[in-house]
Each structure stands twice: as structure tokens, then as C-alpha cells.
Amino acid sequence: MGLFSVNKDLCNGDGICAAECPIKIIQMKENLPQPVHNAEAMCINCGHCVAVCPKAALSLKTLSPEQCLPVNKEWMLSPEQAEHFLRSRRSIRNYKNKAVDKTILEQLIHVASFAPSGHNAQPVRWQVIYEREEVKRLSGMVIDWMGYMLKEHTGIAKKMHFDLVTAGWTFGMDTVSRGAPHLILANGDKNDLSTPSACTIAMTYLELAAQPLGLGSCWNGFFNAAAISWPPLQKALGLEQNQGNFGAMMVGYPVYKYHRMPLRNAPQIKWS
């Protein structure tokens, strides 16, 4: 089998696979899709051709129609449902003293891993800080970084309210990870230009997928900032020289439920 095979009995020659291929490595010849020269070297294995074929006639060497979940039209959100889902999401900062089963966190990350990435590179490398005590220990290292920043870069640190955060920590408040039982990190190769945006998009998927699983989540910007610039924390996370952290998310069961969706500023739009 070459790059892909076509079931001639199913293919209707509509050319949708060729039109939708983002790399344009499929051409129509004699009413059948065929790979262009050197197509196998250029293919990014995105699966568009397999997913878009209405007849399930095309199979990639790496992916068949049978391996793909079918789109359930009955589950597609209406515009009103989609708006409700997105607007009802809240950043959770109060968590139950209850661990989330690892299989649920794996399911959450599995869904988030379907987030788009440039050239389908999928550069995100996930890291779960699972034990609550480890979350607390690493959060303490974030406080150490803030103390360094307050001493060496006072203006910037105070603008970011590091003085208040460290003071709260001194009084026994977890002002870094908010008592979350788990942290999920998105790491990747610092030299790969696609990594930062891919991690951000994947973490956004993760945040949105948490709510239907009964979980609460919140971006941990303090942790991410420290992981970017504080060598002791980088070492504690086991990040190699070429690796960086591009997002940190608190995850756990929320203590409270929200009943309303607050307003936001009207979007500022410039039409060109």
C-alpha cells in the first residue's frame, strides 16, 4: 500500500478529498484520487482526506475510516447551546479535598490532545503533578521565585502583586495553586516555533473539556511564569535543556456551582 488506497466501488469521484487536502498532495485522475509525486514525504497525516470523504472510500496507510469516530449530527451544538457552553465556563479557585481518578485525567488529556497544531506537529508533551503534596511543594518554589523577583526586580514584581501573594503564603494561604489537588502542564521543545501556540490551544481544549467531566480548572499563570524563568523549578520538573513549560492548569472537583453568566466588555472590532 502506498500513501493511501481507494475503494473504487465506493468512490464517487467527487474530488472532495483533493480539494480539502491542506498540503495539496492529492490529484484527481480518471475520476479517482491519486497521490502527487513525492506525496508521502509531504503528507502531515492530518486525516482530512479520510474524515471528509462521504463514502468512506479513502484509507491512509496510517488511518482507515473504521478507526475514526463518526460525527454524530444529533450531538452537534446549536449556536445558542455553543454560546451557553462557552459562557458558562468559570475559572475555579476553590477545590474539594478529593483526588481525581487518574483515568479521568487521562480521558481529559486525551480529548485535549485533539487540539490543532501547525503542520499537525502535535508538539505538546503533557506532565501531570498528581500528588497534592507535590503540588504544594512546587508551589512553594514559585513563592521562592517571587521572593527573588521582589528583591532583584522590585518594580515588576510589585506590579504583579508578588508581595501580596507571598504574604498570603506566609499566612498559610495557597495563593499560587489555590489548593488544587492536581496540576496539568503543557511542555514542549523551546526551539520548535509551533510549540507555544500548540500548547496554548491544547490547554484551552483541556479547560473546556474539564467542565463536562464535572471538573473545575484554572490557568496557573504564576506557576507557568516561574517555570519559564526559575532554574530550581525547571530542575524539579525534570525539564531538559531544550524543553520549556508553556502552560499550567489547576484541576480538581469544584466546591461551588455557578448559577449565572456575568457580562463582559463589548468586543472591540476593526473591520478592514
C-alpha positions in Angstrom: 0.0 0.0 0.0 1.2 3.5 -0.9 0.3 6.6 0.9 -3.4 5.9 0.6 -5.7 3.4 -1.1 -9.1 4.0 -2.7 -12.1 1.6 -2.7 -13.2 2.0 -6.3 -16.6 0.5 -5.6 -17.3 3.2 -3.0 -15.6 6.3 -4.5 -17.9 8.6 -6.5 -15.1 10.8 -7.9 -16.4 13.9 -6.3 -12.8 15.2 -5.6 -13.6 16.5 -2.1 -10.5 14.7 -0.7 -8.3 16.5 -3.2 -10.0 19.9 -2.5 -9.7 19.6 1.3 -6.1 18.3 1.5 -4.2 21.2 3.2 -0.9 20.2 1.5 -2.5 19.7 -1.9 -0.9 16.3 -2.5 -4.0 14.6 -3.9 -4.9 14.9 -7.5 -7.9 13.5 -9.5 -7.0 11.3 -12.4 -9.6 9.3 -14.3 -12.2 10.3 -11.6 -10.1 8.7 -8.8 -7.9 10.4 -6.2 -4.2 9.7 -6.6 -1.1 11.0 -4.8 1.1 13.6 -6.5 4.8 13.0 -6.9 6.6 12.7 -3.5 3.3 12.9 -1.7 4.3 10.5 1.1 7.2 12.7 2.1 4.9 15.8 2.3 1.9 14.2 4.0 1.3 15.5 7.5 -1.1 12.7 8.5 -3.9 15.1 9.4 -6.6 12.7 8.3 -8.6 15.3 6.5 -9.0 13.1 3.4 -10.3 10.2 5.4 -12.6 12.3 7.5 -14.1 14.3 4.7 -15.0 11.5 2.3 -18.8 11.0 2.5 -18.4 7.4 1.1 -15.6 6.2 3.4 -13.7 5.3 0.2 -10.2 6.5 1.1 -7.8 5.0 3.6 -4.5 6.4 4.5 -1.6 4.0 5.2 -1.8 5.3 8.8 -5.5 5.7 9.2 -8.7 4.0 7.9 -12.3 5.2 8.1 -13.1 2.4 10.5 -10.6 3.8 13.0 -12.3 7.2 13.1 -15.3 8.1 15.3 -18.3 9.1 13.1 -19.6 12.6 13.5 -22.9 12.4 15.5 -25.1 15.1 14.0 -27.6 14.8 16.9 -24.9 15.9 19.3 -23.9 19.0 17.3 -24.5 22.1 19.3 -26.8 24.8 18.2 -25.4 28.4 18.2 -27.3 29.0 21.4 -26.0 25.9 23.0 -22.5 26.6 22.0 -22.7 30.2 23.4 -24.2 28.8 26.7 -21.4 26.2 27.0 -18.6 28.7 26.4 -20.1 31.5 28.6 -20.9 29.1 31.5 -17.3 28.2 31.9 -15.8 29.6 35.0 -12.2 29.7 36.4 -12.3 27.6 39.5 -10.3 28.6 42.6 -11.9 26.5 45.3 -11.4 22.8 45.1 -12.7 19.8 47.2 -10.2 17.8 49.2 -10.7 14.9 46.8 -8.3 13.5 44.2 -9.5 13.0 40.6 -9.0 9.4 39.4 -6.1 9.1 37.0 -8.3 7.5 34.4 -10.5 10.7 34.3 -7.4 12.9 34.0 -6.2 10.6 31.2 -9.5 11.0 29.4 -9.3 14.8 29.8 -5.8 14.9 28.3 -6.9 12.5 25.5 -9.6 14.9 24.4 -7.3 17.9 24.7 -4.7 16.1 22.5 -7.1 16.5 19.5 -6.4 20.3 19.5 -5.0 21.6 16.3 -1.3 22.3 15.8 0.7 23.8 13.0 1.5 21.2 10.3 -0.1 18.6 12.6 3.2 18.5 14.5 1.5 17.7 17.8 4.4 19.0 19.8 2.7 19.1 23.3 4.2 16.9 26.0 1.9 16.5 28.9 3.0 16.4 32.6 0.7 15.7 35.5 1.6 16.8 39.0 -0.7 14.4 40.6 0.0 14.2 44.4 -1.4 17.1 46.4 1.8 17.4 48.5 3.9 17.7 45.4 1.7 20.4 44.0 2.2 22.3 47.3 6.0 21.7 47.3 6.3 23.0 43.7 4.0 25.9 44.5 6.4 26.8 47.3 9.2 27.0 44.7 7.1 29.5 42.9 7.0 31.6 46.1 10.8 31.4 46.2 11.0 32.8 42.7 8.6 35.6 43.7 10.9 36.4 46.6 13.8 36.6 44.3 11.9 38.9 41.9 10.8 41.2 44.8 14.4 41.6 45.7 16.0 41.9 42.3 13.2 43.3 40.1 11.0 45.1 42.7 9.0 47.3 40.3 7.9 44.4 38.1 7.2 42.1 41.0 5.1 44.6 42.8 3.2 45.4 39.7 2.3 41.7 39.5 1.3 41.8 43.2 4.0 39.3 44.2 4.2 41.0 47.6 0.6 40.1 48.3 0.9 36.6 47.0 4.0 35.8 49.2 2.3 37.5 52.2 -0.7 35.3 51.8 1.5 32.2 51.5 3.2 33.2 54.8 -0.2 33.2 56.5 -0.9 29.7 55.2 -2.9 30.5 52.1 -2.2 28.7 48.9 -2.1 31.8 46.7 -0.3 30.0 43.9 -2.3 26.8 43.1 -5.4 27.6 45.2 -5.4 24.2 46.9 -5.9 22.4 43.7 -5.2 18.7 44.0 -3.5 18.4 40.6 -1.6 20.5 38.1 -1.5 19.6 34.4 1.4 21.1 32.4 1.9 21.5 28.7 5.6 21.3 27.9 7.5 21.2 24.6 10.6 21.9 22.6 11.6 25.5 23.0 13.2 25.5 19.6 10.1 24.5 17.8 8.2 27.6 16.7 4.9 25.8 16.7 5.2 24.7 20.4 3.9 27.9 22.2 0.7 28.2 20.2 0.1 24.5 20.1 0.4 24.3 23.9 -1.9 27.3 24.4 -4.6 25.8 22.1 -4.3 22.3 23.7 -4.6 23.8 27.2 -7.7 25.7 26.1 -9.2 22.5 24.9 -8.3 20.9 28.2 -10.0 23.7 30.1 -13.2 23.4 28.1 -13.3 19.6 28.3 -13.0 19.7 32.1 -16.4 21.0 32.8 -18.5 18.2 31.2 -16.4 15.8 33.3 -17.5 17.5 36.4 -14.1 19.1 36.9 -13.1 22.7 37.6 -10.0 24.2 36.2 -8.0 27.5 36.2 -4.9 28.7 34.4 -1.9 28.9 36.8 -0.1 31.8 35.4 2.2 32.2 38.4 3.4 28.6 38.1 3.9 29.0 34.3 5.9 32.2 34.7 8.1 30.6 37.4 8.6 27.5 35.3 9.8 29.7 32.4 12.5 31.6 34.3 13.3 29.8 37.6 16.0 27.1 37.2 15.3 25.3 40.5 11.7 24.8 39.4 12.7 23.7 36.0 15.1 21.2 37.6 12.3 19.9 39.9 10.0 19.4 36.9 12.7 17.4 35.1 12.7 19.8 32.1 15.6 19.1 29.8 17.6 21.9 28.4 15.6 22.2 25.2 12.3 21.8 26.9 10.0 24.6 28.3 6.7 24.9 30.1 4.1 26.7 28.0 1.0 26.3 30.2 -0.1 25.2 33.7 -3.6 24.3 34.7 -5.1 23.7 38.1 -7.6 20.8 38.0 -9.9 19.3 40.6 -13.5 19.0 41.8 -15.1 22.4 42.4 -16.5 23.2 45.8 -19.2 25.6 44.5 -21.5 25.7 41.5 -22.2 28.9 39.4 -25.7 29.9 38.6 -25.3 32.9 36.3 -23.1 34.0 33.4 -21.6 37.5 34.0 -21.3 40.1 31.3 -18.0 41.1 29.6 -16.9 44.2 27.8 -18.3 44.5 24.3 -15.7 43.3 21.8 -13.6 45.9 20.0 -13.7 45.1 16.3 -11.8 46.7 13.5 -13.1 45.8 10.0 -10.8 46.1 7.1 
